[in-house]
């Protein structure tokens, strides 16, 4: 009973920390991350992927509701247009849960799943930004200068945090 109670607090607290820390990283390292090759650390999405990979009893976490709610907050705070990440985050939760049904969890498969998730977020985010007139650079410019560096940054963060977060969630595995 105590493990379940702690688990209910661990996920939302980690999600809020990831949400705030994502903005803090972008603010403090803006000269490095927003230079010629702009990079976005998707820590909020990373926390959802880690939860799906490391928590076995997912239905008690209500991930879709959390993804929807944090998507609204993400849109209002970071983007300024409601609807882009409100749609993308629940979609990422769905796609990740679908992939984990067919792939056994380990560091290699987790990295592949996260890579696919980042690609989905980047493409859908860019497409929605173009439709909403928030992004004015071409698709070629996006692919050449933002797509690759963002994927590289997120994969590095994923691999650096994989084992520490796995140990954090380890007490809740059943």
LINKAMO-V406562 format. One record per residue. N is the residue number from 1. SS is DSSP state (h for helix, s for strand, l for the rest). BURIAL is I if it has 24 or more other ideal C-beta (glycine too) atoms within 12 Angstrom, else O. Layout:
# LINKAMO-V406562
N_SS_BURIAL, N_SS_BURIAL
This chain:
# LINKAMO-V406562
1_l_O, 2_h_O, 3_h_O, 4_h_O, 5_h_O, 6_h_O, 7_h_I, 8_h_O, 9_h_O, 10_h_I, 11_h_I, 12_h_O, 13_h_O, 14_h_I, 15_h_I, 16_h_O, 17_h_O, 18_h_I, 19_h_I, 20_h_O, 21_h_I, 22_h_I, 23_h_I, 24_h_O, 25_h_I, 26_h_I, 27_h_O, 28_h_O, 29_l_O, 30_h_O, 31_h_O, 32_h_O, 33_h_I, 34_l_O, 35_l_O, 36_l_O, 37_l_O, 38_l_I, 39_l_I, 40_l_I, 41_l_I, 42_l_I, 43_h_I, 44_h_I, 45_h_I, 46_h_I, 47_h_I, 48_h_I, 49_h_I, 50_h_I, 51_h_I, 52_h_I, 53_h_I, 54_h_I, 55_l_I, 56_l_O, 57_l_O, 58_h_I, 59_h_O, 60_h_O, 61_l_I, 62_l_O, 63_h_I, 64_h_I, 65_h_O, 66_h_I, 67_h_I, 68_h_I, 69_h_I, 70_h_I, 71_h_I, 72_h_I, 73_h_I, 74_h_I, 75_h_I, 76_h_O, 77_h_O, 78_h_I, 79_h_I, 80_l_O, 81_l_O, 82_l_O, 83_l_I, 84_h_I, 85_h_I, 86_h_I, 87_h_I, 88_h_I, 89_h_I, 90_h_I, 91_h_I, 92_h_I, 93_h_I, 94_h_O, 95_h_I, 96_h_I, 97_h_I, 98_h_O, 99_h_I, 100_h_I, 101_h_O, 102_h_O, 103_l_O, 104_l_O, 105_l_I, 106_l_O, 107_h_O, 108_h_O, 109_h_O, 110_h_I, 111_h_I, 112_h_I, 113_h_I, 114_h_I, 115_h_I, 116_h_I, 117_h_I, 118_h_I, 119_h_I, 120_h_I, 121_h_I, 122_h_I, 123_h_I, 124_h_I, 125_h_I, 126_h_I, 127_h_O, 128_h_I, 129_h_I, 130_h_O, 131_h_O, 132_l_O, 133_l_O, 134_l_O, 135_l_O, 136_l_O, 137_l_O, 138_l_O, 139_h_O, 140_h_O, 141_h_O, 142_h_I, 143_h_O, 144_h_O, 145_h_O, 146_h_I, 147_h_I, 148_h_O, 149_h_I, 150_h_I, 151_h_I, 152_h_O, 153_h_I, 154_h_I, 155_h_I, 156_h_O, 157_h_I, 158_h_I, 159_h_O, 160_h_O, 161_h_I, 162_h_I, 163_h_O, 164_h_O, 165_h_I, 166_h_O, 167_h_O, 168_h_I, 169_h_I, 170_h_O, 171_l_O, 172_l_I, 173_l_O, 174_l_O
